[in-house]
Amino acid sequence: MRNSDKQQVFKVTIKDRWVIDAYDQGDYEKVMQEVFRRYQEKKKNLKALNEIMENS
């Protein structure tokens, strides 16, 4: 992975800095767990939103 590619993978905020550090240290599992956790959270929020829309 080229450096320019790596920079485009993450839109960095300060709280996400550890993701870059973990990635640079090769701790991909930790990064993927966090990505998956956020994905699940978003999916859950979307599901709740859809239910609200259907019920109103």
PyRosetta script that sets phi, psi and omega in degrees:
from pyrosetta import init, pose_from_sequence

init()
pose = pose_from_sequence("MRNSDKQQVFKVTIKDRWVIDAYDQGDYEKVMQEVFRRYQEKKKNLKALNEIMENS")
pose.set_psi(1, 122.4)
pose.set_omega(1, 179.7)
pose.set_phi(2, -70.9)
pose.set_psi(2, 156.9)
pose.set_omega(2, -177.8)
pose.set_phi(3, -60.2)
pose.set_psi(3, -40.8)
pose.set_omega(3, -179.4)
pose.set_phi(4, -63.9)
pose.set_psi(4, -34.8)
pose.set_omega(4, 176.9)
pose.set_phi(5, -64.5)
pose.set_psi(5, -44.4)
pose.set_omega(5, -176.7)
pose.set_phi(6, -60.0)
pose.set_psi(6, -39.3)
pose.set_omega(6, -177.6)
pose.set_phi(7, -68.2)
pose.set_psi(7, -27.3)
pose.set_omega(7, -178.9)
pose.set_phi(8, -85.1)
pose.set_psi(8, -13.4)
pose.set_omega(8, -179.0)
pose.set_phi(9, -66.8)
pose.set_psi(9, -41.1)
pose.set_omega(9, -176.1)
pose.set_phi(10, -114.9)
pose.set_psi(10, 131.5)
pose.set_omega(10, 164.6)
pose.set_phi(11, -88.5)
pose.set_psi(11, 110.4)
pose.set_omega(11, -166.8)
pose.set_phi(12, -85.9)
pose.set_psi(12, 130.4)
pose.set_omega(12, 165.6)
pose.set_phi(13, -117.5)
pose.set_psi(13, 165.8)
pose.set_omega(13, -176.8)
pose.set_phi(14, -57.8)
pose.set_psi(14, -42.8)
pose.set_omega(14, -177.6)
pose.set_phi(15, -67.7)
pose.set_psi(15, -17.6)
pose.set_omega(15, 178.9)
pose.set_phi(16, -92.9)
pose.set_psi(16, 2.7)
pose.set_omega(16, -176.2)
pose.set_phi(17, -56.6)
pose.set_psi(17, -36.9)
pose.set_omega(17, -179.0)
pose.set_phi(18, -61.0)
pose.set_psi(18, -28.8)
pose.set_omega(18, 179.4)
pose.set_phi(19, -62.7)
pose.set_psi(19, -45.8)
pose.set_omega(19, 178.4)
pose.set_phi(20, -61.8)
pose.set_psi(20, -45.2)
pose.set_omega(20, -179.5)
pose.set_phi(21, -61.1)
pose.set_psi(21, -46.3)
pose.set_omega(21, 179.7)
pose.set_phi(22, -62.7)
pose.set_psi(22, -40.6)
pose.set_omega(22, 179.6)
pose.set_phi(23, -63.4)
pose.set_psi(23, -45.7)
pose.set_omega(23, -179.8)
pose.set_phi(24, -63.2)
pose.set_psi(24, -31.2)
pose.set_omega(24, -179.4)
pose.set_phi(25, -85.6)
pose.set_psi(25, -0.9)
pose.set_omega(25, 177.4)
pose.set_phi(26, 82.6)
pose.set_psi(26, 15.3)
pose.set_omega(26, -179.9)
pose.set_phi(27, -87.9)
pose.set_psi(27, 66.2)
pose.set_omega(27, -172.9)
pose.set_phi(28, -67.0)
pose.set_psi(28, -31.7)
pose.set_omega(28, -178.6)
pose.set_phi(29, -61.3)
pose.set_psi(29, -43.8)
pose.set_omega(29, 179.5)
pose.set_phi(30, -61.7)
pose.set_psi(30, -42.5)
pose.set_omega(30, 179.5)
pose.set_phi(31, -63.6)
pose.set_psi(31, -46.6)
pose.set_omega(31, -177.9)
pose.set_phi(32, -65.3)
pose.set_psi(32, -36.3)
pose.set_omega(32, 177.6)
pose.set_phi(33, -61.4)
pose.set_psi(33, -42.3)
pose.set_omega(33, -179.6)
pose.set_phi(34, -68.2)
pose.set_psi(34, -42.0)
pose.set_omega(34, 178.2)
pose.set_phi(35, -61.0)
pose.set_psi(35, -44.8)
pose.set_omega(35, -179.7)
pose.set_phi(36, -64.7)
pose.set_psi(36, -40.9)
pose.set_omega(36, 179.3)
pose.set_phi(37, -60.5)
pose.set_psi(37, -44.7)
pose.set_omega(37, 179.8)
pose.set_phi(38, -66.0)
pose.set_psi(38, -37.2)
pose.set_omega(38, 178.6)
pose.set_phi(39, -62.6)
pose.set_psi(39, -46.1)
pose.set_omega(39, 179.3)
pose.set_phi(40, -60.9)
pose.set_psi(40, -41.8)
pose.set_omega(40, -179.3)
pose.set_phi(41, -61.7)
pose.set_psi(41, -46.1)
pose.set_omega(41, 179.1)
pose.set_phi(42, -62.3)
pose.set_psi(42, -43.0)
pose.set_omega(42, -179.3)
pose.set_phi(43, -61.4)
pose.set_psi(43, -42.5)
pose.set_omega(43, -180.0)
pose.set_phi(44, -63.6)
pose.set_psi(44, -43.5)
pose.set_omega(44, 179.4)
pose.set_phi(45, -64.2)
pose.set_psi(45, -40.5)
pose.set_omega(45, 178.5)
pose.set_phi(46, -64.9)
pose.set_psi(46, -40.5)
pose.set_omega(46, 179.4)
pose.set_phi(47, -62.3)
pose.set_psi(47, -44.8)
pose.set_omega(47, 178.8)
pose.set_phi(48, -62.6)
pose.set_psi(48, -41.8)
pose.set_omega(48, 179.4)
pose.set_phi(49, -62.7)
pose.set_psi(49, -43.3)
pose.set_omega(49, 178.5)
pose.set_phi(50, -61.2)
pose.set_psi(50, -40.6)
pose.set_omega(50, 179.6)
pose.set_phi(51, -65.0)
pose.set_psi(51, -40.3)
pose.set_omega(51, 178.5)
pose.set_phi(52, -62.4)
pose.set_psi(52, -44.1)
pose.set_omega(52, -179.2)
pose.set_phi(53, -62.9)
pose.set_psi(53, -42.1)
pose.set_omega(53, -178.8)
pose.set_phi(54, -67.8)
pose.set_psi(54, -34.8)
pose.set_omega(54, -175.2)
pose.set_phi(55, -83.9)
pose.set_psi(55, -10.2)
pose.set_omega(55, -177.4)
pose.set_phi(56, -95.9)
pose.dump_pdb("model.pdb")
